[in-house]
Amino acid sequence: LMESDVQTAVRLSIVVSVGSALLAAVFAIPGGYALSRFRFRGKAIVEGLLVIPILMSPMALGVSLLLLFRTSLGQWVEDNVIRFVFETPGMVLAQFLVALSLETLVVRSAFDAIDIRYEQVARFLGCTPWQAFRRVTLPLAKNGIVAAIILGWARAIGDFGATSMIAGAVKGKTETMPISIYLSMSSVSLDRAVSLSVVLTLVTVFALAIVHTLSARKSHD
């Protein structure tokens, strides 16, 4: 763990996964609220699309992203806006997608658990819809939202398939911890692979412990 390239992989994993999880939360909170509170045409399709990245093979998801940037539109984005293929933004995009579905579904469950009558009372007392959401619903769903972000982060930091497909396994550049484990096993560096595997396992345990604590606190409240 003291080797410089291993520490680089750890730092890159943390930065990319945290950024991806927080970016996913920006979309997951309004998306989860809309799915929880509103009825609209195509809602079942949206819910189905959210489940697909969770059930879909990460490798297949990564290949889909890679093919997307081989279309004319994707190639234009690559040439004129920002490069994703074999670059750090591609890692963020892949981990954003794997975290987004999980976070949105968890956030939706958090909003489902809140009685809509609280919002109705807030509206009756003079709040606008936005004020009712910000002052009443959002604080009540705080623990669920934090749990969603942590689960999304844990899912993102452990992703190998989608990230490696679009960003490659370039040592020192797009080498996250899962990719570093793969490269270490390929070069028979078992000590490095085991060390990083232990780190990822501790990340999972940490995430589950935080989520369990938040769930217990919510039940107590």
C-alpha positions as CSV (number, residue, x, y, z in Angstrom):
1,L,0.0,0.0,0.0
2,M,3.0,2.3,0.4
3,E,3.9,2.0,-3.3
4,S,3.3,5.2,-5.3
5,D,1.3,3.7,-8.1
6,V,-0.9,1.9,-5.6
7,Q,-1.5,5.2,-3.8
8,T,-2.3,6.9,-7.1
9,A,-4.9,4.2,-7.8
10,V,-6.5,4.7,-4.4
11,R,-6.6,8.5,-4.8
12,L,-8.0,8.3,-8.3
13,S,-10.7,5.8,-7.1
14,I,-11.7,8.1,-4.2
15,V,-11.8,11.3,-6.3
16,V,-13.7,9.8,-9.2
17,S,-16.2,7.8,-7.2
18,V,-17.0,10.6,-4.8
19,G,-17.5,13.0,-7.7
20,S,-19.7,10.5,-9.5
21,A,-21.8,9.8,-6.5
22,L,-22.4,13.4,-5.7
23,L,-23.2,14.2,-9.3
24,A,-25.6,11.3,-9.4
25,A,-27.3,12.7,-6.2
26,V,-28.0,16.0,-8.1
27,F,-30.2,14.0,-10.4
28,A,-31.4,11.3,-8.0
29,I,-33.0,13.6,-5.5
30,P,-35.4,15.4,-7.9
31,G,-35.8,12.1,-9.9
32,G,-36.7,10.1,-6.8
33,Y,-39.1,12.8,-5.6
34,A,-40.9,12.9,-9.0
35,L,-41.2,9.1,-9.1
36,S,-42.5,9.1,-5.5
37,R,-45.0,12.0,-5.7
38,F,-46.2,12.3,-9.3
39,R,-48.1,10.2,-11.9
40,F,-47.0,10.8,-15.5
41,R,-47.1,9.1,-18.8
42,G,-44.1,6.8,-19.2
43,K,-43.4,6.4,-15.5
44,A,-43.2,2.6,-15.8
45,I,-40.7,2.9,-18.6
46,V,-38.5,5.3,-16.5
47,E,-38.7,2.9,-13.6
48,G,-37.7,0.0,-15.9
49,L,-34.7,2.0,-17.3
50,L,-33.5,2.7,-13.8
51,V,-33.4,-1.0,-13.0
52,I,-31.5,-2.0,-16.1
53,P,-28.1,-0.6,-15.1
54,I,-28.4,-2.5,-11.8
55,L,-29.2,-5.8,-13.4
56,M,-27.2,-5.3,-16.6
57,S,-23.7,-6.6,-16.8
58,P,-21.2,-3.8,-16.2
59,M,-19.2,-5.0,-19.1
60,A,-22.2,-4.7,-21.4
61,L,-22.9,-1.2,-20.0
62,G,-19.4,-0.1,-20.7
63,V,-19.5,-1.5,-24.3
64,S,-22.8,0.4,-24.8
65,L,-21.1,3.6,-23.8
66,L,-18.1,2.9,-26.0
67,L,-20.4,2.3,-29.0
68,L,-22.3,5.5,-28.2
69,F,-19.2,7.5,-28.6
70,R,-18.5,5.8,-31.9
71,T,-21.7,7.3,-33.4
72,S,-21.6,10.6,-35.4
73,L,-23.0,12.5,-32.4
74,G,-20.7,10.8,-29.9
75,Q,-17.7,11.5,-32.1
76,W,-18.7,15.1,-32.4
77,V,-18.8,15.4,-28.6
78,E,-15.4,13.7,-28.4
79,D,-13.9,16.1,-30.9
80,N,-15.6,19.4,-29.9
81,V,-16.8,19.2,-26.3
82,I,-14.9,16.8,-24.1
83,R,-13.2,13.5,-24.5
84,F,-14.6,10.5,-22.7
85,V,-13.0,7.4,-24.3
86,F,-9.8,6.4,-22.5
87,E,-9.9,9.5,-20.4
88,T,-10.9,10.4,-16.8
89,P,-14.3,11.9,-17.8
90,G,-15.2,8.5,-19.2
91,M,-14.6,7.0,-15.8
92,V,-16.8,9.6,-14.2
93,L,-19.6,8.9,-16.7
94,A,-19.4,5.2,-16.2
95,Q,-19.5,5.4,-12.5
96,F,-22.2,8.1,-12.6
97,L,-24.5,5.8,-14.5
98,V,-24.0,2.8,-12.2
99,A,-24.5,5.0,-9.1
100,L,-27.5,7.0,-10.5
101,S,-29.9,4.1,-10.7
102,L,-29.2,2.8,-7.2
103,E,-29.3,6.3,-5.7
104,T,-32.6,7.2,-7.4
105,L,-34.4,4.1,-6.3
106,V,-33.1,4.4,-2.7
107,V,-34.1,8.1,-2.6
108,R,-37.5,7.3,-4.0
109,S,-38.0,4.8,-1.2
110,A,-37.0,7.5,1.3
111,F,-39.7,9.9,-0.1
112,D,-42.3,7.0,-0.2
113,A,-41.8,6.6,3.5
114,I,-42.8,10.2,4.2
115,D,-46.6,10.9,4.6
116,I,-47.6,13.3,1.9
117,R,-49.9,15.0,4.4
118,Y,-46.9,16.8,5.9
119,E,-46.4,18.6,2.6
120,Q,-50.2,19.3,2.4
121,V,-50.2,20.9,5.8
122,A,-47.1,23.0,4.9
123,R,-48.9,24.2,1.8
124,F,-52.0,25.0,3.9
125,L,-49.9,27.1,6.2
126,G,-48.6,29.2,3.3
127,C,-45.6,27.4,1.9
128,T,-45.0,27.2,-1.8
129,P,-44.4,23.7,-3.3
130,W,-40.6,24.4,-3.3
131,Q,-40.7,25.7,0.3
132,A,-42.7,22.6,1.5
133,F,-40.1,20.4,-0.2
134,R,-37.1,22.2,1.2
135,R,-38.4,22.8,4.7
136,V,-40.4,19.7,5.4
137,T,-39.8,16.8,3.0
138,L,-36.1,17.1,2.4
139,P,-35.1,17.2,6.2
140,L,-37.4,14.2,6.8
141,A,-35.7,12.3,4.0
142,K,-32.2,13.3,5.0
143,N,-31.0,10.0,6.3
144,G,-32.4,8.1,3.3
145,I,-30.6,10.5,0.9
146,V,-27.3,10.2,2.8
147,A,-27.7,6.4,2.7
148,A,-28.4,6.6,-1.1
149,I,-25.2,8.6,-1.7
150,I,-23.1,6.3,0.4
151,L,-24.5,3.2,-1.4
152,G,-23.9,4.9,-4.8
153,W,-20.4,5.8,-3.8
154,A,-19.7,2.2,-2.7
155,R,-21.1,0.9,-6.0
156,A,-19.1,3.4,-8.0
157,I,-15.7,2.8,-6.3
158,G,-16.0,-0.9,-6.8
159,D,-17.0,-0.8,-10.5
160,F,-14.6,-2.5,-12.9
161,G,-16.6,-3.5,-16.0
162,A,-18.1,-0.2,-17.2
163,T,-15.1,1.8,-16.2
164,S,-12.6,-0.4,-17.9
165,M,-14.6,-0.7,-21.1
166,I,-14.9,3.1,-21.7
167,A,-11.7,4.4,-20.0
168,G,-9.4,1.4,-20.5
169,A,-6.9,0.0,-18.1
170,V,-4.1,2.6,-18.6
171,K,-1.6,2.3,-15.8
172,G,-1.2,5.5,-13.9
173,K,-3.9,7.3,-15.9
174,T,-7.2,5.4,-15.7
175,E,-6.1,2.9,-13.1
176,T,-8.7,2.7,-10.3
177,M,-8.4,0.1,-7.5
178,P,-10.5,-2.6,-9.3
179,I,-8.5,-2.0,-12.5
180,S,-5.2,-2.1,-10.5
181,I,-6.3,-5.4,-9.0
182,Y,-6.9,-6.8,-12.4
183,L,-3.5,-5.5,-13.7
184,S,-1.8,-6.9,-10.6
185,M,-3.2,-10.3,-11.1
186,S,-2.2,-10.2,-14.7
187,S,1.4,-9.5,-13.7
188,V,1.2,-12.0,-10.8
189,S,1.6,-9.2,-8.2
190,L,-0.5,-11.0,-5.6
191,D,0.6,-8.8,-2.7
192,R,-0.6,-5.7,-4.4
193,A,-3.9,-7.3,-5.5
194,V,-4.6,-8.6,-2.0
195,S,-3.9,-5.3,-0.4
196,L,-6.3,-3.4,-2.7
197,S,-8.9,-6.1,-2.3
198,V,-8.7,-5.6,1.4
199,V,-9.2,-1.8,1.0
200,L,-12.3,-2.4,-1.2
201,T,-13.7,-4.8,1.3
202,L,-13.2,-2.3,4.1
203,V,-15.0,0.3,1.9
204,T,-18.0,-2.0,1.6
205,V,-18.1,-2.7,5.3
206,F,-17.9,1.0,6.0
207,A,-20.7,1.8,3.7
208,L,-22.9,-0.9,5.1
209,A,-22.2,0.2,8.7
210,I,-23.1,3.8,7.9
211,V,-26.3,2.8,6.1
212,H,-27.3,0.5,9.0
213,T,-26.6,3.3,11.5
214,L,-28.8,5.7,9.5
215,S,-31.6,3.1,9.2
216,A,-31.5,2.5,12.9
217,R,-31.6,6.2,13.6
218,K,-34.5,6.7,11.3
219,S,-36.5,3.8,12.9
220,H,-35.8,5.3,16.3
221,D,-37.0,8.8,15.2
